[in-house]
Amino acid sequence: MNKDKTKAAFIIWVLILFVEIIWFYIKIGIIISTAEIVFIVTIIVTTLFVGSLGLKMFGKTKEN
């Protein structure tokens, strides 16, 4: 993967995380169950791991 594609993937990943954190912040403002909080946190953590693993695997360019 070249550097431009890696940078684009990173920007998209950060935007998705930002949306998830905003979603979590909005949900915390209202009364929700513990199961919903665990679900939202699980989604955020999964996004972090998958995104970081993808950037690690595909972020290596041939120029390195």
Sequence and secondary structure as in RCSB ss.txt:
>XXXX:A:sequence
MNKDKTKAAFIIWVLILFVEIIWFYIKIGIIISTAEIVFIVTIIVTTLFVGSLGLKMFGKTKEN
>XXXX:A:secstr
  HHHHHHHHHHHHHHHHHHHHHHHHHHTS   HHHHHHHHHHHHHHHHHHHHHHHHH   TT 
